[in-house]
Amino acid sequence: MVASSLTWLTFMNPGAIMSTALGAANSGIALSLTLAGIYIFWMGVIQVAVDSGLIAKLSKALKPVIKWLFGSQEDEVNDLIATNISANMIGAGNAATPAAIDAIEKMAKPDQKRASTAMIMLFVISATSMQLLPTTVLGILESHGAENSASIILPTFLVSTATTLLGIFLVKFFSRKERVNQDEIANELTIPPSGGLDAVE
């Protein structure tokens, strides 16, 4: 596709190459600056929430839910998970990512080679990111002159909620299935096929 496009532009409309490239570069720079402003603002809001103790209170309030989703974790990990969830809820995905990375690093054990169920759960929740207010997308739409950018709020909430719930269900389902399989393998290894001490002798 790239080769055919370049060939067509070269022979049919060579003057459009530079104008198109410059226009795309200008649009890319403008979008980058817009996103930078949005992310700087929301990362500042998240940092204020952390420093003021709001995230710690949110973590305490969400502790039963976090424990059900991620198992028993250290308070610091719970705070990072709460930060990730709250940032995703307001659409600040890039502000949520560092908290998720820190939480996963603190969950990992020194000799761990595979992701635990809690790590997978956090990855899935971060990827689906249930959003009450998609501020990043709203900011992009507003910067491009959208007439009714708020119309995406309800569809975004419904879709992100559905995907998050589906992701949680799938992680729970497959992790439980894996535990059952591991228990069956462990039982087969500890119990002799014919049973009793006679078989062992």
Residue frames as a rotation matrix with the C-alpha (Angstrom) as fourth column:
MET 1
0.566 0.824 0.000 0.00
0.824 -0.566 0.000 0.00
0.000 0.000 -1.000 0.00
VAL 2
0.466 -0.481 -0.743 2.83
0.118 -0.798 0.591 2.40
-0.877 -0.363 -0.315 0.86
ALA 3
-0.593 -0.757 0.273 4.75
0.331 0.080 0.940 1.54
-0.734 0.648 0.203 -2.31
SER 4
-0.261 0.574 0.776 1.69
0.959 0.065 0.275 1.96
0.108 0.816 -0.568 -4.54
SER 5
0.739 0.547 -0.394 0.78
0.614 -0.787 0.058 5.26
-0.278 -0.285 -0.917 -2.89
LEU 6
0.120 -0.795 -0.594 4.29
0.020 -0.596 0.802 6.66
-0.993 -0.108 -0.056 -3.31
THR 7
-0.683 -0.351 0.640 4.39
0.585 0.262 0.768 5.49
-0.437 0.899 0.026 -6.93
TRP 8
0.183 0.851 0.492 1.06
0.975 -0.223 0.023 7.12
0.129 0.476 -0.870 -7.69
LEU 9
0.767 0.090 -0.635 2.07
0.325 -0.908 0.265 10.39
-0.552 -0.410 -0.726 -6.02
THR 10
-0.199 -0.962 -0.186 5.44
0.187 -0.223 0.957 10.45
-0.962 0.156 0.224 -7.78
PHE 11
-0.823 -0.169 0.543 4.07
0.528 0.126 0.840 10.03
-0.210 0.978 -0.014 -11.29
MET 12
-0.056 0.913 0.404 0.57
0.915 -0.115 0.386 11.49
0.399 0.391 -0.829 -11.02
ASN 13
0.781 0.372 0.502 0.87
0.144 -0.889 0.434 14.33
0.608 -0.267 -0.748 -8.51
PRO 14
-0.021 -0.898 -0.439 4.44
0.784 0.258 -0.565 14.87
0.621 -0.356 0.698 -7.28
GLY 15
-0.496 -0.161 0.853 3.63
-0.166 -0.947 -0.275 18.29
0.852 -0.278 0.443 -5.83
ALA 16
0.526 0.810 0.258 1.24
-0.456 0.013 0.890 16.72
0.718 -0.586 0.376 -3.32
ILE 17
0.272 -0.471 -0.839 4.01
0.593 0.769 -0.239 14.75
0.758 -0.433 0.488 -1.60
MET 18
-0.746 -0.666 -0.006 5.55
0.433 -0.478 -0.764 17.67
0.506 -0.572 0.646 0.27
SER 19
-0.467 0.636 0.615 2.27
-0.632 -0.726 0.271 19.41
0.618 -0.262 0.741 1.01
THR 20
0.573 0.690 -0.442 0.76
-0.216 0.648 0.731 16.21
0.790 -0.323 0.521 2.36
ALA 21
0.026 -0.658 -0.753 3.86
0.738 0.521 -0.429 15.42
0.674 -0.545 0.499 4.43
LEU 22
-0.860 -0.368 0.354 4.01
0.096 -0.798 -0.595 18.92
0.501 -0.477 0.722 5.90
GLY 23
-0.098 0.916 0.388 0.30
-0.694 -0.343 0.634 18.90
0.714 -0.207 0.669 6.65
ALA 24
0.598 0.275 -0.753 0.56
0.196 0.860 0.470 15.56
0.777 -0.429 0.461 8.44
ALA 25
-0.387 -0.826 -0.411 3.58
0.705 0.023 -0.709 16.77
0.595 -0.564 0.573 10.41
ASN 26
-0.737 0.174 0.653 1.74
-0.368 -0.914 -0.173 19.92
0.566 -0.368 0.738 11.52
SER 27
0.349 0.937 -0.016 -1.30
-0.562 0.223 0.796 17.88
0.750 -0.269 0.605 12.56
GLY 28
0.369 -0.281 -0.886 0.90
0.531 0.846 -0.047 15.44
0.763 -0.453 0.461 14.46
ILE 29
-0.727 -0.687 0.013 2.70
0.420 -0.459 -0.782 18.19
0.543 -0.563 0.623 16.35
ALA 30
-0.457 0.636 0.622 -0.56
-0.650 -0.716 0.255 19.95
0.607 -0.287 0.741 17.22
LEU 31
0.580 0.686 -0.439 -2.11
-0.243 0.660 0.711 16.70
0.778 -0.305 0.549 18.48
SER 32
-0.025 -0.687 -0.726 1.02
0.692 0.512 -0.508 15.91
0.721 -0.515 0.463 20.52
LEU 33
-0.865 -0.290 0.409 0.89
-0.019 -0.797 -0.604 19.30
0.501 -0.530 0.684 22.22
THR 34
-0.005 0.951 0.309 -2.82
-0.738 -0.212 0.641 18.89
0.675 -0.225 0.703 22.95
LEU 35
0.610 0.206 -0.765 -2.29
0.178 0.905 0.386 15.46
0.772 -0.372 0.516 24.48
ALA 36
-0.436 -0.849 -0.299 0.70
0.577 -0.009 -0.817 16.71
0.691 -0.528 0.494 26.46
GLY 37
-0.673 0.241 0.700 -1.40
-0.498 -0.847 -0.187 19.46
0.547 -0.474 0.690 28.00
ILE 38
0.428 0.900 -0.079 -4.19
-0.598 0.348 0.722 17.02
0.678 -0.262 0.687 28.88
TYR 39
0.448 -0.305 -0.840 -1.81
0.466 0.882 -0.072 14.46
0.763 -0.360 0.537 30.42
ILE 40
-0.673 -0.724 0.151 0.16
0.285 -0.442 -0.850 17.07
0.683 -0.529 0.504 32.38
PHE 41
-0.316 0.647 0.694 -3.06
-0.750 -0.618 0.235 18.42
0.581 -0.446 0.681 33.86
TRP 42
0.676 0.711 -0.192 -4.46
-0.469 0.617 0.633 15.04
0.569 -0.337 0.750 34.90
MET 43
0.148 -0.704 -0.695 -1.14
0.579 0.631 -0.516 13.69
0.802 -0.326 0.501 36.17
GLY 44
-0.756 -0.354 0.551 -0.98
-0.148 -0.726 -0.671 16.80
0.638 -0.589 0.496 38.35
VAL 45
0.131 0.894 0.428 -4.50
-0.845 -0.125 0.519 16.10
0.518 -0.430 0.740 39.62
ILE 46
0.686 0.084 -0.722 -3.57
0.104 0.972 0.212 12.49
0.720 -0.220 0.658 40.42
GLN 47
-0.345 -0.903 -0.256 -0.41
0.501 0.053 -0.864 13.60
0.793 -0.427 0.434 42.24
VAL 48
-0.565 0.248 0.787 -2.41
-0.621 -0.756 -0.207 16.08
0.544 -0.606 0.581 44.33
ALA 49
0.558 0.827 -0.066 -4.85
-0.619 0.468 0.631 13.28
0.553 -0.311 0.773 45.18
VAL 50
0.364 -0.518 -0.774 -1.94
0.482 0.816 -0.319 11.07
0.797 -0.257 0.547 46.27
ASP 51
-0.654 -0.735 0.177 -0.24
0.272 -0.447 -0.852 13.78
0.706 -0.509 0.492 48.36
SER 52
-0.384 0.583 0.716 -3.49
-0.760 -0.640 0.115 14.83
0.525 -0.500 0.688 50.03
GLY 53
-0.869 0.007 0.495 -4.27
-0.336 0.727 -0.599 11.28
-0.364 -0.687 -0.629 51.15
LEU 54
0.055 0.961 -0.271 -7.35
-0.923 -0.055 -0.381 11.00
-0.381 0.271 0.884 48.94
ILE 55
0.032 -0.105 -0.994 -5.99
-0.696 0.711 -0.098 7.95
0.717 0.695 -0.050 47.14
ALA 56
-0.916 -0.387 -0.104 -5.22
-0.180 0.629 -0.756 6.24
0.358 -0.674 -0.646 50.46
LYS 57
-0.530 0.804 0.271 -8.82
-0.527 -0.062 -0.847 6.83
-0.664 -0.592 0.457 51.58
LEU 58
0.280 0.607 -0.744 -10.10
-0.960 0.199 -0.199 5.57
0.027 0.769 0.638 48.23
SER 59
-0.420 -0.537 -0.732 -7.87
-0.493 0.812 -0.313 2.50
0.762 0.229 -0.606 48.57
LYS 60
-0.959 0.095 0.266 -9.31
-0.213 0.372 -0.903 1.83
-0.185 -0.923 -0.337 52.03
ALA 61
-0.108 0.992 -0.064 -12.86
-0.749 -0.124 -0.651 2.19
-0.654 -0.022 0.756 50.72
LEU 62
0.444 0.249 -0.861 -12.15
-0.854 0.408 -0.323 -0.12
0.271 0.878 0.394 47.78
LYS 63
-0.483 -0.786 0.386 -10.21
-0.867 0.492 -0.082 -2.65
-0.126 -0.374 -0.919 49.86
PRO 64
-0.018 0.499 0.866 -12.94
-0.255 0.836 -0.487 -5.36
-0.967 -0.229 0.112 49.76
VAL 65
0.910 0.371 -0.186 -13.24
-0.243 0.113 -0.964 -5.04
-0.336 0.922 0.192 45.98
ILE 66
0.292 -0.892 -0.344 -9.45
-0.904 -0.140 -0.404 -4.92
0.312 0.429 -0.848 45.48
LYS 67
-0.435 -0.441 0.785 -9.01
-0.731 0.682 -0.021 -7.99
-0.526 -0.583 -0.619 47.70
TRP 68
0.409 0.667 0.623 -11.63
-0.086 0.708 -0.701 -9.92
-0.908 0.233 0.347 45.72
LEU 69
0.954 -0.025 -0.299 -10.00
-0.300 -0.112 -0.947 -8.94
-0.010 0.993 -0.115 42.42
PHE 70
0.366 -0.921 -0.135 -6.31
-0.547 -0.095 -0.831 -9.14
0.753 0.378 -0.539 43.34
GLY 71
0.403 -0.204 -0.892 -6.12
0.611 0.786 0.096 -11.16
0.681 -0.584 0.441 46.54
SER 72
0.857 -0.151 -0.494 -4.28
0.390 -0.437 0.811 -10.00
-0.338 -0.887 -0.315 49.65
GLN 73
0.285 -0.766 0.576 -1.70
0.651 -0.287 -0.703 -7.38
0.704 0.576 0.417 48.74
GLU 74
-0.503 -0.542 -0.674 0.44
0.855 -0.428 -0.294 -4.87
-0.129 -0.723 0.678 50.62
ASP 75
0.337 0.674 -0.657 -1.08
0.581 -0.698 -0.419 -1.48
-0.741 -0.240 -0.627 51.40
GLU 76
-0.328 -0.544 -0.772 1.31
-0.295 -0.718 0.631 0.23
-0.897 0.435 0.075 48.99
VAL 77
-0.966 0.017 0.259 0.19
0.236 0.475 0.848 -2.06
-0.108 0.880 -0.463 46.18
ASN 78
-0.110 0.994 -0.028 -3.46
0.963 0.100 -0.250 -1.42
-0.246 -0.054 -0.968 47.05
ASP 79
0.188 0.112 -0.976 -2.82
0.144 -0.986 -0.085 2.34
-0.972 -0.124 -0.202 46.85
LEU 80
-0.745 -0.532 -0.402 -1.22
-0.332 -0.226 0.916 1.97
-0.578 0.816 -0.008 43.43
ILE 81
-0.754 0.554 0.354 -4.12
0.657 0.621 0.428 -0.15
0.017 0.554 -0.832 42.21
ALA 82
0.205 0.847 -0.491 -6.59
0.793 -0.438 -0.424 2.45
-0.574 -0.302 -0.761 43.52
THR 83
-0.177 -0.363 -0.915 -4.60
-0.217 -0.892 0.396 5.16
-0.960 0.269 0.079 41.73
ASN 84
-0.973 -0.217 0.080 -4.74
0.007 0.318 0.948 3.19
-0.231 0.923 -0.308 38.48
ILE 85
-0.410 0.893 0.187 -8.48
0.911 0.410 0.042 2.56
-0.039 0.188 -0.981 38.73
SER 86
0.287 0.547 -0.786 -9.34
0.546 -0.768 -0.335 6.15
-0.787 -0.333 -0.519 39.65
ALA 87
-0.457 -0.526 -0.717 -7.15
-0.312 -0.661 0.683 7.58
-0.833 0.536 0.138 36.88
ASN 88
-0.953 0.145 0.267 -8.75
0.303 0.505 0.808 5.28
-0.017 0.851 -0.525 34.32
MET 89
-0.135 0.980 -0.149 -12.22
0.928 0.073 -0.365 6.27
-0.347 -0.187 -0.919 35.53
ILE 90
0.442 0.263 -0.858 -11.54
0.085 -0.964 -0.252 9.91
-0.893 0.038 -0.448 34.61
GLY 91
0.964 0.060 0.259 -10.00
0.252 0.105 -0.962 8.93
-0.085 0.993 0.086 31.28
ALA 92
0.554 -0.831 -0.045 -6.40
-0.830 -0.556 0.044 9.75
-0.061 0.013 -0.998 32.22
GLY 93
0.990 -0.060 -0.130 -4.96
0.034 0.981 -0.193 6.53
0.139 0.186 0.973 30.81
ASN 94
0.276 -0.961 0.033 -1.35
0.200 0.024 -0.979 7.70
0.940 0.277 0.199 30.63
ALA 95
-0.135 -0.263 0.955 -1.50
-0.839 -0.482 -0.252 8.87
0.526 -0.836 -0.156 34.24
ALA 96
0.708 0.494 0.504 -2.82
-0.687 0.646 0.332 5.43
-0.162 -0.582 0.797 35.21
THR 97
0.773 -0.384 -0.506 -0.12
-0.075 0.736 -0.673 3.42
0.631 0.558 0.539 33.44
PRO 98
-0.254 -0.942 0.221 2.84
-0.450 -0.087 -0.889 4.27
0.856 -0.325 -0.401 35.77
ALA 99
-0.098 0.293 0.951 0.79
-0.987 0.094 -0.131 3.23
-0.128 -0.951 0.280 38.81
ALA 100
0.889 0.457 -0.018 -0.04
-0.452 0.872 -0.187 -0.13
-0.070 0.174 0.982 37.19
ILE 101
0.434 -0.813 -0.389 3.61
-0.103 0.384 -0.917 -0.75
0.895 0.438 0.083 36.29
ASP 102
-0.428 -0.593 0.681 4.76
-0.727 -0.222 -0.650 0.06
0.537 -0.774 -0.336 39.84
ALA 103
0.286 0.633 0.720 2.06
-0.918 0.397 0.015 -2.20
-0.276 -0.665 0.694 41.31
ILE 104
0.937 0.053 -0.344 3.05
-0.206 0.881 -0.425 -5.13
0.281 0.469 0.837 39.09
GLU 105
0.039 -0.997 -0.073 6.73
-0.249 0.061 -0.967 -4.66
0.968 0.056 -0.245 39.93
LYS 106
-0.442 -0.171 0.881 5.94
-0.878 -0.119 -0.463 -4.73
0.184 -0.978 -0.098 43.65
MET 107
0.644 0.711 0.282 3.75
-0.739 0.674 -0.013 -7.83
-0.200 -0.200 0.959 43.22
ALA 108
0.643 -0.399 -0.653 6.56
-0.294 0.659 -0.692 -9.75
0.707 0.637 0.307 41.51
LYS 109
0.874 -0.417 0.249 8.75
-0.072 0.395 0.916 -12.08
-0.480 -0.818 0.316 43.53
PRO 110
0.128 -0.927 -0.352 12.52
-0.730 -0.328 0.599 -12.24
-0.671 0.181 -0.719 42.88
ASP 111
-0.792 -0.490 0.365 12.41
-0.189 0.764 0.617 -15.68
-0.581 0.419 -0.697 41.26
GLN 112
0.170 0.962 0.215 9.05
0.089 0.202 -0.975 -15.26
-0.981 0.185 -0.052 39.52
LYS 113
-0.857 -0.505 0.102 9.04
0.093 0.043 0.995 -16.12
-0.507 0.862 0.010 35.80
ARG 114
-0.563 0.742 0.364 5.31
0.669 0.150 0.728 -16.07
0.485 0.654 -0.581 35.04
ALA 115
-0.667 0.415 0.619 2.68
-0.465 -0.881 0.089 -13.41
0.582 -0.228 0.780 35.63
SER 116
-0.913 0.402 -0.067 0.43
0.284 0.510 -0.812 -14.12
-0.292 -0.761 -0.580 38.58
THR 117
-0.179 0.941 0.288 -3.35
0.961 0.105 0.255 -13.94
0.209 0.322 -0.923 38.42
ALA 118
0.400 0.297 -0.867 -3.26
0.608 -0.794 0.009 -10.57
-0.686 -0.530 -0.498 40.21
MET 119
-0.553 -0.674 -0.490 -0.85
0.006 -0.591 0.806 -9.18
-0.833 0.443 0.331 37.61
ILE 120
-0.844 0.293 0.449 -3.00
0.524 0.268 0.809 -10.45
0.117 0.918 -0.379 34.75
MET 121
0.147 0.959 -0.242 -6.11
0.986 -0.163 -0.047 -9.00
-0.085 -0.231 -0.969 36.39
LEU 122
0.164 -0.150 -0.975 -4.49
0.277 -0.942 0.191 -5.57
-0.947 -0.302 -0.113 36.73
PHE 123
-0.866 -0.498 -0.047 -3.30
0.063 -0.202 0.977 -5.68
-0.497 0.843 0.206 33.12
VAL 124
-0.546 0.733 0.405 -6.82
0.800 0.312 0.513 -6.53
0.250 0.604 -0.757 31.90
ILE 125
0.382 0.722 -0.577 -8.51
0.854 -0.515 -0.078 -3.86
-0.353 -0.463 -0.813 34.03
SER 126
-0.174 -0.534 -0.827 -5.97
0.087 -0.845 0.527 -1.28
-0.981 0.020 0.194 32.86
ALA 127
-0.948 -0.210 0.239 -6.48
0.229 0.067 0.971 -2.24
-0.219 0.975 -0.016 29.23
THR 128
-0.264 0.929 0.258 -10.29
0.886 0.128 0.445 -2.17
0.381 0.346 -0.857 29.37
SER 129
-0.929 -0.314 -0.198 -10.28
0.370 -0.816 -0.445 0.87
-0.022 -0.486 0.874 31.73
MET 130
0.048 0.998 -0.036 -13.85
0.986 -0.042 0.160 1.54
0.158 -0.043 -0.987 32.77
GLN 131
-0.886 -0.423 0.191 -14.37
0.423 -0.905 -0.038 5.28
0.189 0.047 0.981 32.22
LEU 132
0.001 0.864 -0.504 -16.93
0.836 -0.277 -0.473 7.49
-0.548 -0.421 -0.723 33.90
LEU 133
0.818 0.180 -0.546 -15.60
-0.066 -0.914 -0.401 10.53
-0.571 0.364 -0.736 32.05
PRO 134
0.417 -0.685 0.598 -13.33
0.884 0.459 -0.090 10.07
-0.212 0.566 0.797 28.99
THR 135
0.655 -0.097 -0.749 -11.50
0.102 -0.971 0.215 13.35
-0.749 -0.218 -0.626 29.49
THR 136
-0.437 -0.899 -0.015 -8.64
0.066 -0.049 0.997 12.61
-0.897 0.435 0.081 27.07
VAL 137
-0.539 0.309 0.784 -10.96
0.837 0.297 0.459 11.85
-0.091 0.904 -0.418 24.16
LEU 138
0.588 0.787 -0.183 -13.17
0.776 -0.614 -0.144 14.80
-0.226 -0.058 -0.972 25.07
GLY 139
0.275 -0.580 -0.767 -10.14
0.007 -0.796 0.605 17.09
-0.961 -0.172 -0.215 25.01
ILE 140
-0.748 -0.559 0.359 -9.11
0.312 0.181 0.933 15.82
-0.586 0.809 0.039 21.57
LEU 141
-0.139 0.790 0.597 -12.62
0.989 0.083 0.120 16.28
0.045 0.607 -0.793 20.19
GLU 142
0.698 0.400 -0.594 -12.88
0.507 -0.862 0.016 19.78
-0.505 -0.312 -0.805 21.63
SER 143
-0.123 -0.846 -0.518 -9.50
-0.023 -0.519 0.854 20.76
-0.992 0.117 0.045 20.18
HIS 144
-0.891 -0.164 0.423 -10.74
0.386 0.219 0.896 19.68
-0.240 0.962 -0.131 16.72
GLY 145
-0.825 0.546 -0.149 -13.95
-0.564 -0.811 0.153 21.70
-0.038 0.210 0.977 17.00
ALA 146
-0.776 0.587 -0.230 -16.46
0.507 0.797 0.328 18.92
0.376 0.138 -0.916 17.71
GLU 147
-0.416 0.705 0.574 -19.98
-0.383 -0.708 0.593 20.28
0.825 0.027 0.565 18.08
ASN 148
0.588 0.670 0.453 -21.23
-0.733 0.206 0.648 17.74
0.341 -0.713 0.612 20.62
SER 149
-0.352 -0.848 -0.396 -18.24
-0.523 0.528 -0.669 16.00
0.777 -0.028 -0.629 22.16
ALA 150
-0.569 0.155 0.808 -20.22
-0.787 0.181 -0.589 15.10
-0.237 -0.971 0.019 25.30
SER 151
0.460 0.822 -0.335 -22.31
-0.884 0.460 -0.086 12.65
0.083 0.335 0.938 23.26
ILE 152
0.034 -0.519 -0.854 -19.56
-0.335 0.799 -0.499 10.03
0.942 0.303 -0.147 23.65
ILE 153
-0.502 -0.316 0.805 -19.76
-0.838 -0.049 -0.543 9.95
0.211 -0.947 -0.240 27.48
LEU 154
0.296 0.718 0.630 -22.63
-0.814 0.535 -0.226 7.44
-0.499 -0.446 0.743 27.81
PRO 155
0.883 0.019 -0.468 -21.50
-0.323 0.750 -0.578 5.06
0.340 0.661 0.669 25.00
THR 156
-0.093 -0.993 -0.078 -17.94
-0.461 0.112 -0.880 5.11
0.883 -0.046 -0.468 26.35
PHE 157
-0.377 0.011 0.926 -19.14
-0.921 0.099 -0.376 4.32
-0.096 -0.995 -0.027 29.87
LEU 158
0.634 0.719 0.286 -21.37
-0.673 0.694 -0.254 1.45
-0.381 -0.031 0.924 28.70
VAL 159
0.767 -0.373 -0.522 -18.75
-0.231 0.598 -0.767 -0.14
0.599 0.709 0.372 26.42
SER 160
-0.266 -0.946 0.185 -15.83
-0.540 -0.013 -0.842 0.25
0.799 -0.323 -0.508 28.85
THR 161
-0.143 0.300 0.943 -17.93
-0.951 0.223 -0.214 -1.13
-0.274 -0.928 0.253 31.72
ALA 162
0.854 0.519 -0.021 -19.01
-0.496 0.802 -0.333 -4.13
-0.156 0.295 0.943 29.64
THR 163
0.503 -0.734 -0.457 -15.46
-0.190 0.422 -0.887 -4.91
0.843 0.532 0.073 28.51
THR 164
-0.400 -0.645 0.651 -14.10
-0.783 -0.128 -0.609 -4.53
0.476 -0.753 -0.454 32.05
LEU 165
0.195 0.567 0.800 -16.71
-0.862 0.489 -0.136 -6.90
-0.468 -0.663 0.584 33.49
LEU 166
0.941 0.116 -0.318 -16.07
-0.287 0.774 -0.565 -9.39
0.181 0.622 0.761 30.68
GLY 167
0.115 -0.985 -0.130 -12.31
-0.407 0.073 -0.911 -9.18
0.906 0.157 -0.392 31.30
ILE 168
-0.350 -0.182 0.919 -12.74
-0.936 0.043 -0.348 -9.77
0.023 -0.982 -0.185 35.03
PHE 169
0.626 0.674 0.392 -14.99
-0.661 0.726 -0.193 -12.76
-0.414 -0.138 0.900 34.36
LEU 170
0.813 -0.333 -0.477 -12.53
-0.208 0.600 -0.773 -14.33
0.544 0.728 0.418 31.92
VAL 171
-0.241 -0.941 0.236 -9.54
-0.607 -0.044 -0.794 -13.87
0.758 -0.334 -0.560 34.25
LYS 172
-0.179 0.257 0.950 -11.48
-0.934 0.260 -0.246 -15.37
-0.310 -0.931 0.193 37.17
PHE 173
0.813 0.583 -0.004 -12.77
-0.545 0.757 -0.360 -18.24
-0.207 0.295 0.933 35.02
PHE 174
0.643 -0.601 -0.476 -9.43
-0.154 0.508 -0.848 -19.28
0.751 0.618 0.234 33.53
SER 175
-0.359 -0.780 0.513 -7.48
-0.728 -0.110 -0.677 -18.79
0.584 -0.616 -0.528 36.76
ARG 176
0.112 0.483 0.868 -9.95
-0.881 0.452 -0.137 -21.02
-0.459 -0.750 0.476 38.59
LYS 177
0.941 0.229 -0.250 -9.76
-0.331 0.779 -0.532 -23.60
0.073 0.583 0.809 35.80
GLU 178
0.194 -0.954 -0.229 -5.96
-0.373 0.144 -0.917 -23.57
0.907 0.263 -0.328 36.01
ARG 179
-0.368 -0.288 0.884 -6.05
-0.926 0.027 -0.376 -24.05
0.085 -0.957 -0.277 39.80
VAL 180
0.594 0.652 0.471 -8.38
-0.661 0.730 -0.177 -27.04
-0.459 -0.206 0.864 39.38
ASN 181
0.831 -0.333 -0.445 -6.04
-0.187 0.586 -0.789 -28.58
0.523 0.739 0.425 36.78
GLN 182
-0.182 -0.953 0.242 -3.02
-0.595 -0.090 -0.798 -28.03
0.783 -0.289 -0.551 39.04
ASP 183
-0.094 0.233 0.968 -4.84
-0.952 0.265 -0.156 -29.65
-0.293 -0.936 0.197 41.98
GLU 184
0.890 0.455 0.038 -5.71
-0.413 0.839 -0.355 -32.67
-0.194 0.300 0.934 39.83
ILE 185
0.477 -0.799 -0.365 -2.10
-0.221 0.293 -0.930 -33.03
0.851 0.525 -0.036 38.68
ALA 186
-0.356 -0.612 0.706 -0.87
-0.833 -0.135 -0.537 -32.74
0.424 -0.779 -0.462 42.29
ASN 187
0.323 0.562 0.761 -3.31
-0.821 0.567 -0.070 -35.44
-0.471 -0.602 0.645 43.40
GLU 188
0.947 0.021 -0.319 -2.19
-0.222 0.761 -0.609 -37.76
0.230 0.648 0.726 40.61
LEU 189
0.113 -0.991 -0.070 1.44
-0.363 0.024 -0.932 -37.31
0.925 0.131 -0.357 41.65
THR 190
-0.458 -0.304 0.835 0.84
-0.866 -0.058 -0.496 -37.95
0.200 -0.951 -0.237 45.35
ILE 191
0.266 0.633 0.727 -1.62
-0.693 0.650 -0.313 -40.87
-0.670 -0.420 0.611 45.14
PRO 192
-0.800 -0.562 0.212 -0.34
-0.286 0.667 0.688 -44.16
-0.528 0.490 -0.694 43.57
PRO 193
-0.559 0.599 -0.574 -2.50
-0.740 -0.048 0.670 -45.31
0.374 0.799 0.470 40.61
SER 194
-0.274 0.452 -0.849 -3.50
0.133 0.892 0.432 -48.64
0.953 0.006 -0.304 42.28
GLY 195
0.430 0.464 0.774 -3.73
-0.593 -0.501 0.630 -47.07
0.680 -0.730 0.060 45.75
GLY 196
0.999 0.045 0.027 -2.43
-0.047 0.566 0.823 -48.25
0.021 -0.823 0.568 49.11
LEU 197
0.372 -0.916 0.150 1.04
-0.765 -0.211 0.608 -48.96
-0.525 -0.341 -0.779 50.44
ASP 198
0.363 -0.208 0.908 1.24
0.264 0.958 0.114 -52.28
-0.893 0.198 0.403 48.58
ALA 199
0.897 0.007 0.442 1.55
0.437 -0.160 -0.885 -50.45
0.065 0.987 -0.146 45.29
VAL 200
0.728 -0.667 0.157 4.40
-0.668 -0.742 -0.053 -48.32
0.152 -0.066 -0.986 46.65
GLU 201
0.188 -0.663 0.725 6.22
-0.537 0.548 0.641 -51.43
-0.822 -0.510 -0.253 47.97
